[in-house]
């Protein structure tokens, strides 16, 4: 009797497992489908209140001398944001970042219009799963194509979340400062 029941239910259980795997795979695919159609765009402004890292920095700062805002856009909606400053040295604070990016901007006005040799990412956030990793990847591609940028470095807060994010995405810790830490993404 028990043997007969086992024979009867075994195919049903296997079928249920197969069906659940198909449903799970379909759902996982739909979560990340947006990543394929997303594009990196330069933004004139962003909602600074959404920034979990540096909400105190206004759009004037983020788009000031030698600084830009990039977003990952999909279907007319921004899903991740990263703010940059272009410098010739690695800053250790936001104040130093402002001075170095302004200096690099003014130097470029006298020369070839290429601002700085180092892209400093000083804030990044995502509104959708996978957005943070995607924007790092897209910005990395953009920097590789650039003819004047040779480094991608962060100015990150001293938090476990920042450390884990950058370490998971392939960055290497290059220095710890008083209130920040710098990670570098190797450009080959």
Backbone as a printed PyTorch tensor [residue, N CA C, xyz], in Angstrom:
tensor([[[  0.8220,  -1.1990,   0.0000],
         [  0.0000,   0.0000,   0.0000],
         [  0.8660,   1.2640,   0.0000]],

        [[  1.8600,   1.3200,   0.9000],
         [  2.7410,   2.4880,   0.9880],
         [  3.5430,   2.6320,  -0.2960]],

        [[  3.9940,   1.5050,  -0.8340],
         [  4.7490,   1.5320,  -2.0810],
         [  3.9100,   2.1000,  -3.2200]],

        [[  2.6680,   1.7460,  -3.2650],
         [  1.7560,   2.2210,  -4.3130],
         [  1.5220,   3.7190,  -4.1790]],

        [[  1.3740,   4.2060,  -2.9450],
         [  1.1920,   5.6420,  -2.7090],
         [  2.4320,   6.4320,  -3.1380]],

        [[  3.6050,   5.9000,  -2.8040],
         [  4.8550,   6.5710,  -3.1900],
         [  4.9510,   6.6890,  -4.7060]],

        [[  4.6130,   5.5930,  -5.4040],
         [  4.6570,   5.6050,  -6.8680],
         [  3.6810,   6.6210,  -7.4390]],

        [[  2.5240,   6.7320,  -6.8050],
         [  1.4820,   7.6320,  -7.2820],
         [  1.8860,   9.1110,  -7.0900]],

        [[  2.4800,   9.4430,  -5.9540],
         [  2.7910,  10.8490,  -5.6290],
         [  4.1380,  11.3370,  -6.1640]],

        [[  5.0820,  10.4400,  -6.3830],
         [  6.4130,  10.8380,  -6.8430],
         [  6.3640,  11.6620,  -8.1300]],

        [[  5.6430,  11.2380,  -9.1790],
         [  5.5770,  12.0590, -10.4040],
         [  4.9120,  13.4090, -10.1590]],

        [[  3.9210,  13.4430,  -9.2760],
         [  3.2530,  14.7080,  -8.9630],
         [  4.2100,  15.6940,  -8.2950]],

        [[  4.9990,  15.2000,  -7.3570],
         [  5.9650,  16.0580,  -6.6540],
         [  7.0030,  16.5870,  -7.6320]],

        [[  7.5240,  15.7090,  -8.4850],
         [  8.5080,  16.1350,  -9.4780],
         [  7.9270,  17.1750, -10.4270]],

        [[  6.6960,  16.9840, -10.8380],
         [  6.0360,  17.9520, -11.7310],
         [  5.8610,  19.2930, -11.0330]],

        [[  5.4750,  19.2600,  -9.7670],
         [  5.2860,  20.4960,  -8.9930],
         [  6.6220,  21.2440,  -8.8450]],

        [[  7.7050,  20.5080,  -8.5910],
         [  9.0340,  21.1190,  -8.4690],
         [  9.4290,  21.7710,  -9.7890]],

        [[  9.2280,  21.0670, -10.9210],
         [  9.5430,  21.6310, -12.2380],
         [  8.7520,  22.9120, -12.4850]],

        [[  7.4640,  22.8690, -12.1780],
         [  6.5880,  24.0290, -12.3890],
         [  7.0550,  25.2230, -11.5320]],

        [[  7.3860,  24.9750, -10.2740],
         [  7.8520,  26.0470,  -9.3870],
         [  9.1800,  26.6380,  -9.8560]],

        [[ 10.0680,  25.7990, -10.3760],
         [ 11.3390,  26.2910, -10.9270],
         [ 11.0880,  27.2280, -12.1010]],

        [[ 10.1390,  26.8330, -12.9860],
         [  9.8190,  27.6660, -14.1460],
         [  9.2630,  29.0180, -13.7050]],

        [[  8.3730,  29.0060, -12.7380],
         [  7.7770,  30.2550, -12.2280],
         [  8.8560,  31.1400, -11.6120]],

        [[  9.7160,  30.5330, -10.8000],
         [ 10.7900,  31.2910, -10.1480],
         [ 11.7360,  31.8980, -11.1730]],

        [[ 12.1610,  31.1110, -12.1720],
         [ 13.0610,  31.6260, -13.2100],
         [ 12.4200,  32.7610, -13.9910]],

        [[ 11.1400,  32.6450, -14.2980],
         [ 10.4320,  33.6910, -15.0280],
         [ 10.3890,  34.9810, -14.2060]],

        [[ 10.1070,  34.8630, -12.8980],
         [ 10.0410,  36.0380, -12.0330],
         [ 11.4030,  36.7070, -11.8780]],

        [[ 12.4650,  35.9290, -11.7270],
         [ 13.8110,  36.4900, -11.6060],
         [ 14.1800,  37.2180, -12.8940]],

        [[ 13.8580,  36.6440, -14.0530],
         [ 14.1480,  37.2980, -15.3290],
         [ 13.4250,  38.6320, -15.4340]],

        [[ 12.1590,  38.6730, -15.0360],
         [ 11.3950,  39.9160, -15.1680],
         [ 11.9090,  41.0020, -14.2260]],

        [[ 12.4890,  40.6310, -13.0960],
         [ 13.0500,  41.6200, -12.1670],
         [ 14.1990,  42.3640, -12.8340]],

        [[ 15.0380,  41.6440, -13.5790],
         [ 16.2350,  42.2460, -14.1570],
         [ 16.1230,  42.5630, -15.6470]],

        [[ 14.9700,  42.3500, -16.2720],
         [ 14.7850,  42.6780, -17.6890],
         [ 15.0730,  44.1470, -17.9790]],

        [[ 14.7420,  45.0280, -17.0660],
         [ 14.9230,  46.4590, -17.2820],
         [ 16.3960,  46.8130, -17.4820]],

        [[ 17.2970,  46.0300, -16.9070],
         [ 18.7320,  46.3130, -16.9910],
         [ 19.2080,  46.3340, -18.4480]],

        [[ 18.6800,  45.4330, -19.2830],
         [ 19.1140,  45.3360, -20.6810],
         [ 18.7810,  46.5820, -21.4970]],

        [[ 17.6560,  47.2180, -21.2040],
         [ 17.2360,  48.3720, -21.9890],
         [ 17.6170,  49.7140, -21.3830]],

        [[ 18.3360,  49.6950, -20.2860],
         [ 18.6920,  50.9440, -19.5940],
         [ 19.8630,  51.6350, -20.2900]],

        [[ 19.9210,  52.9760, -20.1620],
         [ 21.0240,  53.7380, -20.7500],
         [ 21.5330,  54.7770, -19.7480]],

        [[ 22.8000,  55.1020, -19.8630],
         [ 23.4270,  56.1070, -19.0100],
         [ 23.1860,  57.4800, -19.6200]],

        [[ 22.6510,  58.4110, -18.8200],
         [ 22.3800,  59.7630, -19.3000],
         [ 22.9280,  60.7780, -18.3030]],

        [[ 23.3230,  61.9440, -18.8300],
         [ 23.7470,  63.0270, -17.9530],
         [ 22.5040,  63.8040, -17.5400]],

        [[ 22.4270,  64.1320, -16.2600],
         [ 21.2610,  64.8300, -15.7170],
         [ 21.6180,  66.2680, -15.3550]],

        [[ 20.6610,  67.1710, -15.4990],
         [ 20.8570,  68.5670, -15.0980],
         [ 20.6480,  68.7220, -13.5930]],

        [[ 19.8390,  67.8210, -13.0300],
         [ 19.5740,  67.8390, -11.5940],
         [ 19.0450,  66.4850, -11.1580]],

        [[ 18.9970,  66.2950,  -9.8330],
         [ 18.4410,  65.0770,  -9.2670],
         [ 17.6840,  65.4580,  -7.9960]],

        [[ 16.8950,  64.5350,  -7.4970],
         [ 16.1950,  64.7720,  -6.2420],
         [ 17.1700,  64.4600,  -5.1100]],

        [[ 17.7480,  65.4920,  -4.5310],
         [ 18.7920,  65.3110,  -3.5090],
         [ 18.2420,  64.6690,  -2.2370]],

        [[ 16.9490,  64.7730,  -2.0020],
         [ 16.3510,  64.1530,  -0.8150],
         [ 16.4010,  62.6190,  -0.9020]],

        [[ 16.5120,  62.0720,  -2.1180],
         [ 16.6060,  60.6190,  -2.3040],
         [ 18.0150,  60.0920,  -2.0430]],

        [[ 19.0000,  60.9780,  -2.0040],
         [ 20.4020,  60.5910,  -1.8440],
         [ 20.6490,  60.1260,  -0.4050]],

        [[ 20.9340,  58.8240,  -0.2050],
         [ 21.1730,  58.3330,   1.1570],
         [ 22.5870,  58.6530,   1.6700]],

        [[ 23.4830,  59.0490,   0.7720],
         [ 24.8790,  59.2780,   1.1500],
         [ 25.1370,  60.7410,   1.5030]],

        [[ 24.7920,  61.6460,   0.5940],
         [ 25.0700,  63.0740,   0.8030],
         [ 23.8710,  63.9460,   0.4010]],

        [[ 22.7620,  63.8420,   1.1190],
         [ 21.5680,  64.6280,   0.7700],
         [ 21.7600,  66.1340,   0.9950]],

        [[ 22.7630,  66.5050,   1.7830],
         [ 23.0020,  67.9270,   2.0810],
         [ 23.5940,  68.6970,   0.8960]],

        [[ 24.1070,  67.9870,  -0.1100],
         [ 24.6920,  68.6480,  -1.2800],
         [ 23.6000,  68.9740,  -2.2860]],

        [[ 23.4360,  70.2490,  -2.5990],
         [ 22.3780,  70.6650,  -3.5260],
         [ 22.8010,  70.4740,  -4.9840]],

        [[ 21.8680,  70.6970,  -5.8890],
         [ 22.1390,  70.5170,  -7.3190],
         [ 23.1640,  71.5110,  -7.8470]],

        [[ 23.2560,  72.7010,  -7.2520],
         [ 24.2780,  73.6590,  -7.6730],
         [ 25.6700,  73.0850,  -7.4210]],

        [[ 25.8570,  72.4450,  -6.2660],
         [ 27.1460,  71.8100,  -5.9760],
         [ 27.3980,  70.6760,  -6.9610]],

        [[ 26.3920,  69.8160,  -7.1660],
         [ 26.5390,  68.6160,  -7.9820],
         [ 26.8020,  68.9170,  -9.4600]],

        [[ 26.4380,  70.1240,  -9.9000],
         [ 26.6560,  70.4780, -11.3030],
         [ 27.6080,  71.6700, -11.4250]],

        [[ 28.3050,  71.9860, -10.3360],
         [ 29.2520,  73.0990, -10.3340],
         [ 30.5080,  72.7610, -11.1180]],

        [[ 31.5330,  73.5640, -10.9410],
         [ 32.8000,  73.4210, -11.6740],
         [ 33.3540,  72.0040, -11.6060]],

        [[ 33.4170,  71.3610, -12.7520],
         [ 34.0280,  70.0420, -12.8250],
         [ 33.2250,  68.9360, -12.1720]],

        [[ 31.9090,  69.1230, -12.0240],
         [ 31.0670,  68.1020, -11.3900],
         [ 29.8390,  67.8160, -12.2610]],

        [[ 29.4290,  66.5400, -12.2920],
         [ 28.3050,  66.1180, -13.1300],
         [ 27.4540,  65.0830, -12.3930]],

        [[ 26.2230,  64.9440, -12.8760],
         [ 25.2890,  63.9390, -12.3630],
         [ 24.9390,  63.0070, -13.5190]],

        [[ 25.0350,  61.7010, -13.2810],
         [ 24.6330,  60.7110, -14.2720],
         [ 23.5370,  59.8350, -13.6980]],

        [[ 22.6690,  59.3660, -14.5720],
         [ 21.6010,  58.4790, -14.1530],
         [ 21.4400,  57.3340, -15.1280]],

        [[ 20.8800,  56.2380, -14.6490],
         [ 20.5170,  55.1190, -15.5050],
         [ 19.0270,  55.2770, -15.7720]],

        [[ 18.7030,  55.4310, -17.0580],
         [ 17.3280,  55.7110, -17.4710],
         [ 16.7470,  54.4970, -18.1920]],

        [[ 15.5200,  54.1700, -17.8240],
         [ 14.8040,  53.0900, -18.4910],
         [ 13.3440,  53.4960, -18.5740]],

        [[ 12.7890,  53.4790, -19.7790],
         [ 11.3940,  53.8760, -20.0270],
         [ 11.0760,  55.2260, -19.3780]],

        [[ 11.8850,  56.2100, -19.6670],
         [ 11.6920,  57.5990, -19.2160],
         [ 11.7640,  57.7760, -17.7010]],

        [[ 12.2840,  56.7810, -16.9800],
         [ 12.3890,  56.8730, -15.5320],
         [ 13.8460,  56.6260, -15.1160]],

        [[ 14.3200,  57.4050, -14.1610],
         [ 15.6830,  57.2460, -13.6470],
         [ 15.6580,  56.2110, -12.5220]],

        [[ 16.4870,  55.1580, -12.6570],
         [ 16.5040,  54.0690, -11.6850],
         [ 17.7370,  54.0670, -10.7840]],

        [[ 18.7840,  54.7960, -11.1560],
         [ 19.9830,  54.8890, -10.3230],
         [ 20.6880,  56.2000, -10.6610]],

        [[ 21.3780,  56.7600,  -9.6790],
         [ 22.0650,  58.0430,  -9.8520],
         [ 23.4740,  57.9470,  -9.2810]],

        [[ 24.4250,  58.5920,  -9.9630],
         [ 25.8040,  58.6710,  -9.4820],
         [ 26.3100,  60.0790,  -9.7700]],

        [[ 26.9000,  60.7040,  -8.7660],
         [ 27.4460,  62.0560,  -8.9190],
         [ 28.9690,  61.9810,  -8.9380]],

        [[ 29.5720,  62.7960,  -9.8350],
         [ 31.0150,  62.7820, -10.0570],
         [ 31.6310,  64.1430,  -9.9420]],

        [[ 32.9020,  64.1360,  -9.6280],
         [ 33.7360,  65.3300,  -9.7500],
         [ 34.9720,  64.8740, -10.5140]],

        [[ 35.4790,  65.7490, -11.3640],
         [ 36.6910,  65.4260, -12.1230],
         [ 37.8400,  66.2120, -11.5100]],

        [[ 38.8820,  65.4950, -11.1170],
         [ 40.0220,  66.1070, -10.4260],
         [ 41.3270,  65.5620, -10.9890]],

        [[ 42.4270,  66.1210, -10.4760],
         [ 43.7550,  65.6010, -10.8220],
         [ 44.4210,  64.9230,  -9.6310]],

        [[ 43.7730,  64.9930,  -8.4540],
         [ 44.2550,  64.3400,  -7.2350],
         [ 43.0710,  63.6770,  -6.5480]],

        [[ 43.3570,  62.7320,  -5.6550],
         [ 42.3050,  62.0300,  -4.9210],
         [ 41.9590,  62.8290,  -3.6610]],

        [[ 40.7060,  63.2880,  -3.5290],
         [ 40.3140,  64.0620,  -2.3470],
         [ 40.0380,  63.1650,  -1.1350]],

        [[ 40.1300,  63.7760,   0.0470],
         [ 39.8750,  63.0420,   1.2910],
         [ 38.6210,  63.5460,   2.0100]],

        [[ 38.0050,  64.5980,   1.4800],
         [ 36.7850,  65.1470,   2.0800],
         [ 35.9650,  65.8380,   0.9890]],

        [[ 34.7160,  66.1580,   1.2950],
         [ 33.8630,  66.8570,   0.3400],
         [ 34.4080,  68.2580,   0.0700]],

        [[ 34.9250,  68.9100,   1.1040],
         [ 35.4930,  70.2540,   0.9320],
         [ 36.6910,  70.2170,  -0.0260]],

        [[ 37.5390,  69.2220,   0.1590],
         [ 38.7020,  69.0730,  -0.7270],
         [ 38.2480,  68.6950,  -2.1420]],

        [[ 37.2150,  67.8880,  -2.2440],
         [ 36.6460,  67.5170,  -3.5370],
         [ 36.2130,  68.7690,  -4.2980]],

        [[ 35.5380,  69.6770,  -3.6190],
         [ 35.0800,  70.9150,  -4.2550],
         [ 36.2700,  71.7410,  -4.7580]],

        [[ 37.2990,  71.8840,  -3.9370],
         [ 38.4840,  72.6660,  -4.3320],
         [ 39.2160,  72.0160,  -5.5100]],

        [[ 39.4160,  70.6980,  -5.4300],
         [ 40.1580,  70.0030,  -6.4810],
         [ 39.4030,  69.9820,  -7.8120]],

        [[ 38.0770,  69.8260,  -7.7700],
         [ 37.3100,  69.8080,  -9.0210],
         [ 37.2490,  71.1990,  -9.6420]],

        [[ 37.1330,  72.2330,  -8.8160],
         [ 37.1420,  73.6060,  -9.3250],
         [ 38.4920,  73.9210,  -9.9530]],

        [[ 39.5590,  73.4970,  -9.2780],
         [ 40.9070,  73.7180,  -9.7880],
         [ 41.1180,  73.0010, -11.1260]],

        [[ 40.6850,  71.7520, -11.2150],
         [ 40.8290,  70.9880, -12.4660],
         [ 40.0140,  71.6300, -13.5810]],

        [[ 38.8320,  72.1420, -13.2410],
         [ 37.9860,  72.8110, -14.2270],
         [ 38.6750,  74.0620, -14.7700]],

        [[ 39.2240,  74.8770, -13.8670],
         [ 39.8920,  76.1140, -14.2840],
         [ 41.1450,  75.8110, -15.1030]],

        [[ 41.8890,  74.7830, -14.7290],
         [ 43.0680,  74.3840, -15.5080],
         [ 42.6550,  73.9510, -16.9130]],

        [[ 41.5310,  73.2510, -17.0260],
         [ 41.0970,  72.7650, -18.3340],
         [ 40.6840,  73.9190, -19.2470]],

        [[ 40.1920,  74.9880, -18.6680],
         [ 39.7890,  76.1490, -19.4680],
         [ 41.0010,  76.7600, -20.1670]],

        [[ 42.1580,  76.6230, -19.5550],
         [ 43.3890,  77.1700, -20.1230],
         [ 44.0230,  76.2170, -21.1430]],

        [[ 43.6070,  74.9550, -21.1100],
         [ 44.2470,  73.9670, -21.9780],
         [ 43.2640,  73.3640, -22.9600]],

        [[ 43.0160,  72.0840, -22.8420],
         [ 42.2920,  71.3100, -23.8590],
         [ 40.8130,  71.0510, -23.5760]],

        [[ 40.2440,  71.6520, -22.5880],
         [ 38.8400,  71.4760, -22.2040],
         [ 38.5320,  70.1140, -21.5700]],

        [[ 39.5220,  69.2620, -21.3900],
         [ 39.3100,  67.9980, -20.6960],
         [ 39.5400,  68.2260, -19.2080]],

        [[ 38.4870,  68.0370, -18.4210],
         [ 38.5400,  68.3580, -16.9990],
         [ 39.0760,  67.1750, -16.2030]],

        [[ 40.2430,  67.3110, -15.6100],
         [ 40.7960,  66.3080, -14.7110],
         [ 41.1120,  64.9780, -15.3550]],

        [[ 41.9020,  64.1930, -14.6380],
         [ 42.2800,  62.8650, -15.0980],
         [ 41.6230,  61.7690, -14.2680]],

        [[ 41.0210,  62.1610, -13.1360],
         [ 40.4140,  61.1960, -12.2200],
         [ 38.9270,  61.5120, -12.0790]],

        [[ 38.0960,  60.5080, -12.2680],
         [ 36.6590,  60.6480, -12.0060],
         [ 36.4270,  60.2020, -10.5660]],

        [[ 35.9150,  61.1240,  -9.7450],
         [ 35.6440,  60.8250,  -8.3390],
         [ 34.1340,  60.6560,  -8.1590]],

        [[ 33.6970,  59.4420,  -7.8750],
         [ 32.2820,  59.1860,  -7.5840],
         [ 32.0840,  59.4490,  -6.0960]],

        [[ 31.2710,  60.4600,  -5.7860],
         [ 31.1060,  60.8050,  -4.3700],
         [ 29.7380,  60.4490,  -3.8070]],

        [[ 28.8250,  60.0100,  -4.6450],
         [ 27.5560,  59.4610,  -4.1570],
         [ 26.9130,  58.6090,  -5.2360]],

        [[ 26.2420,  57.5570,  -4.8000],
         [ 25.5220,  56.6730,  -5.7140],
         [ 24.3280,  56.0970,  -4.9650]],

        [[ 23.1960,  56.0060,  -5.6700],
         [ 22.0450,  55.3390,  -5.0820],
         [ 21.1760,  54.7640,  -6.1810]],

        [[ 20.3640,  53.7970,  -5.7770],
         [ 19.5250,  53.0820,  -6.7240],
         [ 18.0880,  53.0450,  -6.2210]],

        [[ 17.1550,  53.1610,  -7.1600],
         [ 15.7420,  53.0810,  -6.8140],
         [ 15.1820,  51.7030,  -7.1640]],

        [[ 15.9760,  50.9060,  -7.8680],
         [ 15.5040,  49.6090,  -8.3340],
         [ 16.6180,  48.5740,  -8.1770]],

        [[ 16.2470,  47.3610,  -7.8430],
         [ 17.2040,  46.2730,  -7.6400],
         [ 18.1370,  46.1430,  -8.8410]],

        [[ 19.4330,  46.1340,  -8.5800],
         [ 20.4270,  45.9890,  -9.6410],
         [ 20.8940,  47.3120, -10.2280]],

        [[ 20.2610,  48.4150,  -9.8460],
         [ 20.5990,  49.7240, -10.4100],
         [ 21.9770,  50.2340, -10.0190]],

        [[ 22.3700,  50.0210,  -8.7660],
         [ 23.6800,  50.4860,  -8.3080],
         [ 24.8120,  49.8100,  -9.0660]],

        [[ 24.7230,  48.5040,  -9.1790],
         [ 25.7450,  47.7490,  -9.9040],
         [ 25.7650,  48.1540, -11.3760]],

        [[ 24.5810,  48.3470, -11.9570],
         [ 24.4940,  48.7190, -13.3680],
         [ 25.1240,  50.0890, -13.6290]],

        [[ 24.8510,  51.0680, -12.7780],
         [ 25.4010,  52.4060, -13.0290],
         [ 26.9180,  52.3980, -12.8790]],

        [[ 27.4470,  51.6230, -11.9350],
         [ 28.9070,  51.5050, -11.8020],
         [ 29.4860,  50.9260, -13.0930]],

        [[ 28.8470,  49.8900, -13.6090],
         [ 29.3110,  49.2400, -14.8460],
         [ 29.2570,  50.1960, -16.0350]],

        [[ 28.1600,  50.9410, -16.1750],
         [ 28.0020,  51.8640, -17.2970],
         [ 28.9850,  53.0360, -17.2220]],

        [[ 29.1650,  53.5710, -16.0320],
         [ 30.1160,  54.6740, -15.8600],
         [ 31.5340,  54.1790, -16.1280]],

        [[ 31.8220,  52.9740, -15.6940],
         [ 33.1330,  52.3700, -15.9350],
         [ 33.4080,  52.2940, -17.4400]],

        [[ 32.3980,  51.8730, -18.2130],
         [ 32.5460,  51.8030, -19.6780],
         [ 32.8010,  53.1910, -20.2650]],

        [[ 32.0680,  54.1830, -19.7750],
         [ 32.2150,  55.5530, -20.2640],
         [ 33.6330,  56.0770, -19.9870]],

        [[ 34.1400,  55.8050, -18.8260],
         [ 35.4800,  56.2710, -18.4580],
         [ 36.5400,  55.5710, -19.3040]],

        [[ 36.3500,  54.2730, -19.5620],
         [ 37.3020,  53.5360, -20.4020],
         [ 37.3900,  54.1370, -21.8090]],

        [[ 36.2460,  54.6240, -22.3150],
         [ 36.2120,  55.2160, -23.6570],
         [ 36.7900,  56.6280, -23.6790]],

        [[ 36.8510,  57.2650, -22.5300],
         [ 37.3500,  58.6420, -22.4410],
         [ 38.8340,  58.6830, -22.7850]],

        [[ 39.2450,  59.7770, -23.3990],
         [ 40.6580,  59.8940, -23.7460],
         [ 41.4650,  60.6500, -22.6870]],

        [[ 40.8080,  61.1970, -21.6680],
         [ 41.5610,  61.9460, -20.6630],
         [ 41.4230,  61.3960, -19.2450]],

        [[ 40.4570,  60.5300, -18.9940],
         [ 40.2840,  59.9540, -17.6570],
         [ 41.0590,  58.6470, -17.5600]],

        [[ 41.8310,  58.5140, -16.4900],
         [ 42.5960,  57.2820, -16.3420],
         [ 42.3380,  56.5640, -15.0200]],

        [[ 41.4600,  57.1400, -14.1670],
         [ 41.1460,  56.5080, -12.8820],
         [ 39.6880,  56.7560, -12.5050]],

        [[ 39.0890,  55.7560, -11.8460],
         [ 37.7560,  55.8850, -11.2550],
         [ 37.9220,  55.5840,  -9.7680]],

        [[ 37.7470,  56.6270,  -8.9470],
         [ 37.9630,  56.5350,  -7.5060],
         [ 36.6980,  57.0360,  -6.8100]],

        [[ 36.4030,  56.4870,  -5.6340],
         [ 35.2390,  56.9520,  -4.8780],
         [ 35.6760,  57.8300,  -3.7070]],

        [[ 34.7470,  58.6310,  -3.2460],
         [ 34.8760,  59.3530,  -1.9810],
         [ 33.6740,  58.8780,  -1.1740]],

        [[ 33.8650,  57.7720,  -0.4720],
         [ 32.7650,  57.0730,   0.1920],
         [ 32.7420,  57.3470,   1.6850]],

        [[ 31.5500,  57.2630,   2.2830],
         [ 31.4710,  57.4120,   3.7420],
         [ 32.0950,  56.2000,   4.4260]],

        [[ 32.4090,  56.3510,   5.6930],
         [ 32.9940,  55.2580,   6.4650],
         [ 31.8770,  54.3580,   6.9940]],

        [[ 31.2360,  53.6230,   6.0860],
         [ 30.1460,  52.7260,   6.4850],
         [ 30.3960,  51.3280,   5.9330]],

        [[ 29.8330,  50.3390,   6.6240],
         [ 29.9310,  48.9540,   6.1450],
         [ 29.2270,  48.8020,   4.8010]],

        [[ 28.0970,  49.5080,   4.6400],
         [ 27.3390,  49.4060,   3.3920],
         [ 28.1890,  49.8560,   2.1980]],

        [[ 28.8870,  50.9850,   2.3270],
         [ 29.7430,  51.4730,   1.2440],
         [ 30.8790,  50.4920,   0.9800]],

        [[ 31.4850,  49.9990,   2.0350],
         [ 32.5960,  49.0530,   1.8870],
         [ 32.1340,  47.7980,   1.1580]],

        [[ 31.0020,  47.2370,   1.5740],
         [ 30.4890,  46.0200,   0.9310],
         [ 30.1110,  46.2770,  -0.5250]],

        [[ 29.4350,  47.4100,  -0.7880],
         [ 29.0120,  47.7280,  -2.1550],
         [ 30.2100,  47.7860,  -3.0960]],

        [[ 31.2220,  48.5660,  -2.7370],
         [ 32.3620,  48.7310,  -3.6330],
         [ 33.2040,  47.4600,  -3.7280]],

        [[ 33.3600,  46.7450,  -2.6310],
         [ 34.1260,  45.4920,  -2.6650],
         [ 33.4360,  44.4620,  -3.5500]],

        [[ 32.1080,  44.3630,  -3.4400],
         [ 31.3450,  43.4170,  -4.2740],
         [ 31.4290,  43.7750,  -5.7470]],

        [[ 31.5930,  45.0570,  -6.0530],
         [ 31.6310,  45.4970,  -7.4460],
         [ 33.0500,  45.5950,  -8.0000]],

        [[ 34.0240,  45.0600,  -7.2750],
         [ 35.3730,  44.9390,  -7.8020],
         [ 36.3290,  46.0770,  -7.4870]],

        [[ 35.9600,  46.9690,  -6.5760],
         [ 36.8500,  48.0770,  -6.2310],
         [ 37.8160,  47.6510,  -5.1260]],

        [[ 38.9200,  48.3630,  -5.0570],
         [ 39.9450,  48.0920,  -4.0560],
         [ 40.0770,  49.3110,  -3.1390]],

        [[ 40.0900,  49.0780,  -1.8390],
         [ 40.2700,  50.1640,  -0.8780],
         [ 41.6920,  50.7040,  -1.0190]],

        [[ 41.8230,  52.0280,  -1.2840],
         [ 43.1660,  52.5970,  -1.4410],
         [ 43.5820,  53.4700,  -0.2590]],

        [[ 42.5970,  54.0420,   0.4670],
         [ 42.9470,  54.7790,   1.6820],
         [ 41.7140,  55.0520,   2.5220]],

        [[ 41.9630,  55.1510,   3.8390],
         [ 40.9150,  55.5220,   4.7900],
         [ 41.2990,  56.8810,   5.3460]],

        [[ 40.3590,  57.8170,   5.2890],
         [ 40.6050,  59.1820,   5.7390],
         [ 39.8580,  59.4220,   7.0500]],

        [[ 39.8800,  60.6450,   7.5380],
         [ 39.2290,  60.9710,   8.8030],
         [ 37.7140,  60.7060,   8.7640]],

        [[ 37.0480,  61.1380,   7.6940],
         [ 35.5890,  60.9740,   7.6080],
         [ 35.1420,  60.2240,   6.3560]],

        [[ 36.0740,  59.8370,   5.5130],
         [ 35.7390,  59.1550,   4.2590],
         [ 36.7200,  58.0200,   3.9910]],

        [[ 36.4420,  57.2850,   2.9270],
         [ 37.3660,  56.2560,   2.4370],
         [ 37.3470,  56.2860,   0.9150]],

        [[ 38.4650,  55.9250,   0.3100],
         [ 38.5700,  55.9360,  -1.1450],
         [ 38.7570,  54.5130,  -1.6560]],

        [[ 37.9250,  54.1490,  -2.6250],
         [ 38.0470,  52.8790,  -3.3270],
         [ 38.3970,  53.2010,  -4.7680]],

        [[ 39.1430,  52.3000,  -5.4090],
         [ 39.4810,  52.5150,  -6.8130],
         [ 39.0410,  51.3300,  -7.6570]],

        [[ 38.3830,  51.6530,  -8.7610],
         [ 38.0330,  50.6620,  -9.7670],
         [ 39.1270,  50.6900, -10.8080]],

        [[ 39.7970,  49.5780, -11.0210],
         [ 40.9250,  49.5170, -11.9560],
         [ 40.4450,  49.6420, -13.4030]],

        [[ 41.0260,  50.5690, -14.1220],
         [ 40.7300,  50.7380, -15.5400],
         [ 41.8790,  50.1450, -16.3290]],

        [[ 41.5710,  49.1220, -17.1140],
         [ 42.6400,  48.4300, -17.8670],
         [ 42.4530,  48.6970, -19.3340]]])
